[in-house]
Amino acid sequence: MEINYKDIGRRISKERHNKNLRQEELAEMSNLSTVHLAHIEGGTTKLGLSALINIANALGVSADALLSGVCYKCKKILIDELAEIINECTPEQINLIIQIAKVISQNKTS
């Protein structure tokens, strides 16, 4: 399995924005240079384990939340992700999502 560093970087960036942090602030909190963090968020450099842990701790999230696209996502993470998406939708879009979910759930595979 190949690790998608761009997806990890996007998740880190999203969490940073959710916490209203600038790259400089997160870099300092994570004991990284701002340039290195920018490369991590851009997915142009490989993320080391110690850097991942430092970033996760600084953001107050678990490392698996940042890696969830790489590893099998647990149901709670998926539900939280869906809730975030739905929260930004119009009532019409939510209705469409519900209709799609009903169709998908009726076609369950073993």
MITOR-827519 format. One record per atom (N, C-alpha, C, O): chain; atom name; x, y, z; residue in one letter. Coordinates in steps of 0.05 Angstrom, whole numbers. Example, Ala and Ser with C-alpha at 12.3 -4.5 7.8 and 13.67 -1.06 7.14 Angstrom:
! residues 2
A:N:264:-114:156:a
A:CA:246:-90:156:a
A:C:264:-66:156:a
A:O:285:-66:169:a
A:N:257:-45:142:s
A:CA:273:-21:143:s
A:C:258:1:157:s
A:O:268:23:161:s
***
This chain:
! residues 110
A:N:17:-24:0:m
A:CA:0:0:0:m
A:C:18:25:0:m
A:O:38:26:15:m
A:N:11:44:-16:e
A:CA:26:69:-18:e
A:C:14:90:-1:e
A:O:-11:94:0:e
A:N:30:105:13:i
A:CA:21:127:30:i
A:C:17:151:13:i
A:O:34:159:-2:i
A:N:-6:164:16:n
A:CA:-13:188:1:n
A:C:-6:213:19:n
A:O:-23:221:35:n
A:N:18:223:15:y
A:CA:27:246:32:y
A:C:11:272:26:y
A:O:9:289:44:y
A:N:0:274:2:k
A:CA:-16:298:-4:k
A:C:-41:298:13:k
A:O:-49:319:23:k
A:N:-54:275:16:d
A:CA:-79:273:32:d
A:C:-73:279:61:d
A:O:-88:293:75:d
A:N:-51:268:71:i
A:CA:-43:274:99:i
A:C:-38:304:103:i
A:O:-47:316:122:i
A:N:-24:315:84:g
A:CA:-19:344:85:g
A:C:-44:361:85:g
A:O:-47:380:99:g
A:N:-63:352:68:r
A:CA:-89:366:67:r
A:C:-104:364:94:r
A:O:-115:384:104:r
A:N:-102:341:107:r
A:CA:-116:338:133:r
A:C:-102:355:154:r
A:O:-116:367:171:r
A:N:-76:356:153:i
A:CA:-61:373:172:i
A:C:-69:402:168:i
A:O:-75:417:187:i
A:N:-69:411:143:s
A:CA:-77:439:137:s
A:C:-105:445:146:s
A:O:-110:466:157:s
A:N:-123:426:141:k
A:CA:-151:430:149:k
A:C:-154:433:179:k
A:O:-168:450:189:k
A:N:-140:415:194:e
A:CA:-141:417:223:e
A:C:-128:443:233:e
A:O:-138:455:252:e
A:N:-107:451:220:r
A:CA:-94:477:228:r
A:C:-113:500:224:r
A:O:-115:518:241:r
A:N:-127:500:201:h
A:CA:-146:521:195:h
A:C:-170:520:215:h
A:O:-179:541:224:h
A:N:-178:496:222:n
A:CA:-200:493:242:n
A:C:-192:504:269:n
A:O:-209:514:284:n
A:N:-166:504:275:k
A:CA:-156:514:301:k
A:C:-148:544:298:k
A:O:-137:555:317:k
A:N:-152:555:274:n
A:CA:-145:583:269:n
A:C:-115:589:275:n
A:O:-108:609:287:n
A:N:-99:570:265:l
A:CA:-70:573:269:l
A:C:-57:579:242:l
A:O:-66:569:221:l
A:N:-37:596:242:r
A:CA:-20:600:219:r
A:C:1:578:217:r
A:O:6:565:237:r
A:N:12:574:194:q
A:CA:33:554:191:q
A:C:56:560:210:q
A:O:67:541:222:q
A:N:63:584:213:e
A:CA:86:592:231:e
A:C:80:583:260:e
A:O:98:572:274:e
A:N:55:586:269:e
A:CA:48:579:296:e
A:C:48:548:300:e
A:O:59:538:319:e
A:N:37:534:280:l
A:CA:37:505:283:l
A:C:65:494:280:l
A:O:73:475:295:l
A:N:81:506:263:a
A:CA:109:497:260:a
A:C:124:500:287:a
A:O:138:481:295:a
A:N:121:523:300:e
A:CA:134:527:325:e
A:C:124:508:346:e
A:O:140:496:362:e
A:N:98:503:347:m
A:CA:86:485:367:m
A:C:95:456:362:m
A:O:96:440:380:m
A:N:101:450:337:s
A:CA:109:422:329:s
A:C:139:419:328:s
A:O:149:397:321:s
A:N:154:440:334:n
A:CA:183:439:334:n
A:C:194:433:305:n
A:O:213:418:302:n
A:N:181:445:285:l
A:CA:188:443:257:l
A:C:194:470:246:l
A:O:185:490:257:l
A:N:208:471:224:s
A:CA:211:497:210:s
A:C:185:502:194:s
A:O:171:483:187:s
A:N:180:527:189:t
A:CA:156:535:174:t
A:C:157:523:146:t
A:O:137:515:135:t
A:N:181:523:134:v
A:CA:185:513:107:v
A:C:179:483:107:v
A:O:165:473:89:v
A:N:189:468:127:h
A:CA:184:439:128:h
A:C:154:434:130:h
A:O:143:417:117:h
A:N:140:449:148:l
A:CA:111:445:151:l
A:C:97:451:125:l
A:O:78:437:118:l
A:N:105:472:112:a
A:CA:92:479:86:a
A:C:96:456:66:a
A:O:77:450:51:a
A:N:119:444:66:h
A:CA:123:421:48:h
A:C:107:397:56:h
A:O:97:382:39:h
A:N:104:393:82:i
A:CA:87:371:92:i
A:C:58:376:84:i
A:O:45:358:73:i
A:N:48:400:88:e
A:CA:20:406:81:e
A:C:16:404:51:e
A:O:-6:397:42:e
A:N:36:411:36:g
A:CA:34:409:6:g
A:C:38:381:-4:g
A:O:34:376:-28:g
A:N:47:363:13:g
A:CA:51:335:5:g
A:C:76:332:-12:g
A:O:78:312:-27:g
A:N:94:351:-11:t
A:CA:118:349:-28:t
A:C:142:336:-13:t
A:O:163:333:-25:t
A:N:138:330:12:t
A:CA:159:316:28:t
A:C:146:294:44:t
A:O:123:296:51:t
A:N:162:274:50:k
A:CA:152:252:67:k
A:C:152:261:96:k
A:O:170:275:105:k
A:N:131:253:109:l
A:CA:127:260:137:l
A:C:139:239:155:l
A:O:130:215:154:l
A:N:157:246:172:g
A:CA:169:227:192:g
A:C:150:222:215:g
A:O:132:239:220:g
A:N:154:200:228:l
A:CA:136:193:250:l
A:C:137:213:273:l
A:O:117:220:284:l
A:N:161:222:280:s
A:CA:163:242:302:s
A:C:149:268:294:s
A:O:137:281:311:s
A:N:152:276:269:a
A:CA:138:301:260:a
A:C:108:297:261:a
A:O:94:315:270:a
A:N:99:274:253:l
A:CA:70:268:254:l
A:C:59:270:282:l
A:O:38:282:287:l
A:N:74:258:301:i
A:CA:65:258:329:i
A:C:65:286:340:i
A:O:47:294:354:i
A:N:86:301:334:n
A:CA:88:329:343:n
A:C:65:346:332:n
A:O:53:362:347:n
A:N:59:342:307:i
A:CA:37:357:294:i
A:C:10:349:306:i
A:O:-6:367:313:i
A:N:6:323:309:a
A:CA:-19:314:321:a
A:C:-23:325:349:a
A:O:-45:334:356:a
A:N:-2:324:365:n
A:CA:-3:334:393:n
A:C:-9:364:393:n
A:O:-25:374:409:n
A:N:5:379:375:a
A:CA:1:408:374:a
A:C:-28:415:366:a
A:O:-39:435:375:a
A:N:-39:399:348:l
A:CA:-67:404:339:l
A:C:-88:392:357:l
A:O:-111:399:355:l
A:N:-79:375:376:g
A:CA:-98:363:394:g
A:C:-116:342:380:g
A:O:-139:338:388:g
A:N:-104:328:361:v
A:CA:-119:307:347:v
A:C:-102:281:348:v
A:O:-78:283:354:v
A:N:-114:259:343:s
A:CA:-99:234:342:s
A:C:-84:231:316:s
A:O:-92:242:295:s
A:N:-62:217:316:a
A:CA:-47:212:292:a
A:C:-64:198:271:a
A:O:-61:203:247:a
A:N:-81:179:280:d
A:CA:-98:165:261:d
A:C:-118:183:247:d
A:O:-126:177:225:d
A:N:-125:205:260:a
A:CA:-143:224:247:a
A:C:-129:237:223:a
A:O:-142:243:203:a
A:N:-103:241:226:l
A:CA:-88:253:204:l
A:C:-81:232:183:l
A:O:-78:239:159:l
A:N:-79:207:191:l
A:CA:-72:186:172:l
A:C:-97:171:162:l
A:O:-93:152:146:l
A:N:-120:178:170:s
A:CA:-144:162:165:s
A:C:-149:155:135:s
A:O:-162:135:130:s
A:N:-139:170:117:g
A:CA:-142:163:89:g
A:C:-123:140:81:g
A:O:-127:127:61:g
A:N:-102:136:97:v
A:CA:-83:115:92:v
A:C:-91:89:105:v
A:O:-89:68:93:v
A:N:-101:91:129:c
A:CA:-109:67:144:c
A:C:-139:64:141:c
A:O:-153:82:132:c
A:N:-149:41:149:y
A:CA:-178:36:148:y
A:C:-191:55:168:y
A:O:-183:55:192:y
A:N:-210:70:159:k
A:CA:-224:89:177:k
A:C:-244:74:195:k
A:O:-259:57:186:k
A:N:-244:81:220:c
A:CA:-264:70:238:c
A:C:-290:85:233:c
A:O:-291:107:222:c
A:N:-311:73:241:k
A:CA:-338:83:236:k
A:C:-342:111:247:k
A:O:-354:128:235:k
A:N:-332:116:272:k
A:CA:-335:142:284:k
A:C:-322:164:267:k
A:O:-334:186:264:k
A:N:-298:159:257:i
A:CA:-285:179:240:i
A:C:-301:185:215:i
A:O:-304:208:207:i
A:N:-312:164:203:l
A:CA:-328:167:179:l
A:C:-353:183:185:l
A:O:-361:200:169:l
A:N:-366:177:207:i
A:CA:-390:191:215:i
A:C:-384:221:220:i
A:O:-399:239:211:i
A:N:-362:226:234:d
A:CA:-354:254:239:d
A:C:-348:269:213:d
A:O:-356:292:210:d
A:N:-335:255:194:e
A:CA:-329:268:168:e
A:C:-354:274:153:e
A:O:-357:295:141:e
A:N:-373:255:153:l
A:CA:-399:260:140:l
A:C:-414:282:153:l
A:O:-427:299:139:l
A:N:-413:284:179:a
A:CA:-427:305:194:a
A:C:-416:333:186:a
A:O:-431:352:183:a
A:N:-390:334:183:e
A:CA:-377:360:174:e
A:C:-387:368:147:e
A:O:-393:391:142:e
A:N:-389:348:129:i
A:CA:-398:354:102:i
A:C:-427:363:102:i
A:O:-434:383:90:i
A:N:-444:348:117:i
A:CA:-472:354:118:i
A:C:-477:382:130:i
A:O:-495:396:122:i
A:N:-461:389:150:n
A:CA:-464:414:164:n
A:C:-462:438:145:n
A:O:-473:459:151:n
A:N:-448:435:123:e
A:CA:-444:457:104:e
A:C:-463:455:80:e
A:O:-461:471:61:e
A:N:-482:436:81:c
A:CA:-500:432:58:c
A:C:-526:448:62:c
A:O:-534:454:85:c
A:N:-540:453:40:t
A:CA:-566:464:41:t
A:C:-586:441:47:t
A:O:-579:418:45:t
A:N:-610:448:56:p
A:CA:-630:427:61:p
A:C:-635:409:36:p
A:O:-639:385:39:p
A:N:-634:421:13:e
A:CA:-638:405:-11:e
A:C:-616:385:-15:e
A:O:-620:362:-22:e
A:N:-591:394:-10:q
A:CA:-568:376:-13:q
A:C:-569:354:8:q
A:O:-563:331:2:q
A:N:-578:361:32:i
A:CA:-580:340:54:i
A:C:-601:320:46:i
A:O:-597:296:50:i
A:N:-623:329:34:n
A:CA:-644:310:25:n
A:C:-633:291:4:n
A:O:-639:267:4:n
A:N:-617:301:-14:l
A:CA:-605:285:-35:l
A:C:-586:265:-23:l
A:O:-585:241:-31:l
A:N:-570:273:-4:i
A:CA:-551:255:10:i
A:C:-567:233:24:i
A:O:-559:209:23:i
A:N:-589:239:37:i
A:CA:-606:219:50:i
A:C:-616:199:30:i
A:O:-616:175:34:i
A:N:-626:209:7:q
A:CA:-637:191:-14:q
A:C:-615:172:-24:q
A:O:-620:149:-28:q
A:N:-591:183:-28:i
A:CA:-569:166:-38:i
A:C:-561:146:-17:i
A:O:-557:122:-23:i
A:N:-560:154:8:a
A:CA:-553:136:30:a
A:C:-574:113:32:a
A:O:-566:90:37:a
A:N:-599:119:28:k
A:CA:-620:98:29:k
A:C:-616:78:7:k
A:O:-618:54:12:k
A:N:-610:88:-17:v
A:CA:-605:69:-39:v
A:C:-581:52:-34:v
A:O:-581:28:-38:v
A:N:-560:64:-24:i
A:CA:-535:49:-18:i
A:C:-540:28:4:i
A:O:-531:5:2:i
A:N:-554:36:25:s
A:CA:-559:18:47:s
A:C:-577:-6:40:s
A:O:-576:-27:52:s
A:N:-594:-2:20:q
A:CA:-611:-24:10:q
A:C:-595:-44:-7:q
A:O:-604:-66:-10:q
A:N:-572:-36:-17:n
A:CA:-555:-52:-34:n
A:C:-530:-62:-19:n
A:O:-509:-63:-30:n
A:N:-533:-68:7:k
A:CA:-511:-77:23:k
A:C:-499:-103:12:k
A:O:-513:-120:3:k
A:N:-472:-104:15:t
A:CA:-459:-129:8:t
A:C:-449:-142:33:t
A:O:-445:-128:53:t
A:N:-446:-167:33:s
A:CA:-438:-182:57:s
A:C:-410:-175:66:s
A:O:-401:-186:87:s
***
